[in-house]
Amino acid sequence: MTTIVYDHENKQIAIDGRLTKGGSTIISDSHIKYVKNDIGIWFFTGDVCDQKGFMSCYDKEEIQQAVTYNASAILVIGKEVYSAYMDDGYFCKMLIDHNECKGSGELLALAALDHGESALNAINYAMTRDMFTGGKVNVYDIEKGEFI
């Protein structure tokens, strides 16, 4: 899976680079898990093959009844940060005004944030116990509008 960390106080998002297959094989530790498009920057957890379909639901109001995606994201639009997910066939986004973590290492990472760690260090902490979190960590600074 992956771990995504949004540090609300410092306005930074960190995401690891581990890509796995079948729950037991590491495919890559430098996979890029974010997508920039005309909507914003999407930081994904879940199945890579579901990302495009998930993003295509962004502006649809009707139910996507037969569609289920194993994906969710933290979405940056300008300087605003949203949790993006599917619920009962609807695409949902919720403005985030607090620390938020997604993915297999989310509880470990959130605990690290609670103890004052940065987004980067929260990912590094999750790596110590979550086998699906690892590799290169990318950090996006929302105020600067760039990866640091």
N, C-alpha and C positions, 0 to 999 in steps of 0.2 A: 504494500500500500504506500504510505508516505506520511510525512508529518508537515503540516503548514502551521506557522505561528504568526499571529498578528499581535504586535506589541502596540497597544493603543496609545500609551503615554509617549513613546518615542516615534510613533507613526512609521513603523517598519514591519515588513513581512519577510519571513525567512521560510525557505522550503528546501528539503533535502533532494538528492539526486539519485536515490536508489530505485531501480526498476527491477521487479521480481516477476517470476513466472511460476505458477502452480504452488505458491506458498513455500517453496523450498529451494528455488534457484535464483541467484542474483544474475540478472542479465547485464546491468550497467550500474555504475555508481556515479555517473555523470550525465544522467538523463535530464533534459530540460522539461520541467513540469509546469511551465507557464506559457500562455498564448496571449499575444497582443493582437487585438483587432479593432475595428471601428467603434466598438462598444467600450472597451477598456482593456485592462490586463487581468487575465484569469489565472489564478493559482490553483491547480487541480490536485485532487486526491481521487482515487478510484481507478477504473480501467481506462487506459489510454484510448482504446478503441471507441469509448463512449463520449469522448470530449467534444467532437464536432457536432454530434447529434444533440448533446446537452446544450451547447451554445446556440444551436438553431432554435431552441425553444424559448429563447430570451424574450422575444416580443410577440409570442403567440398567446392569445387569450383563451383559446379553446382547449379542452382536455386532450391530452396525448394518450388516450386510453390504452392502446396496445403497446405503448412505449414505456420501457423502464430502463433507466440508465444507472449504472453503478459508478456514479461520479457526483462530486459536489465541488464547490470552489469558494475561494475568497476572491471577490471581484473588486477591482479598484477602478472607479470612474472618476476621473479628475483627481480630487483629493478626498473623495468619499469612499468608504470601504463597506462592502456588503458581504453577507453570507448568502451564497446561491445554492439552491438545492431543489429537488423535485419532491412534491407532496401530493399524493393521490392523482398523479398525472398532470399536475400544474407545475409550471416553473415558478419558483418563489425566490424573492430576494429581500433581505432584511438589513437595514442600515445597522452597522456595528458601532457601538459607542463604549466598548469595553474590550479587554483582552479576549482573544478568541483563538482556539486551536482546532484543527481538523486532522483526521487520519488516525492511523494505528498507534502513533505515539502521542496523541493529543493530551491524555491525562498527565503523562510525565512532563511534557512541555509546559502545560498550564501550571503545574506545581512549581517548575523552575521560574516562570514569570512571577508567580505569587511571592517568590523569595527574592525578587529584584533582579533576576537575570535578564539579559538582552534577548532579543528574538534569536540571534545566532547561537548564543549559549543555551537557550532552551532547546533548540534542535540538537545541539551537541549532547545535552543531557539525555534527551529521548533516545539518542543513538546507543547509549550505554546499556539499555535494557530492551529496546524494541528492535527485533531483527529485521523489520521491514523499513526502518529508517536508517539511512547511512549515506556515505559518499560526499560528494561536493555539495556545499550549501550555498544557495544564492540568496542574497538579501536585497530587498527593494526598499528604498527610502521614499516614502510617499511625498513628503514636503519637497524634496529635491527632484522628484519625478525620474529617478534613475536607480540602476543597480549599483551597489557600492561594494 
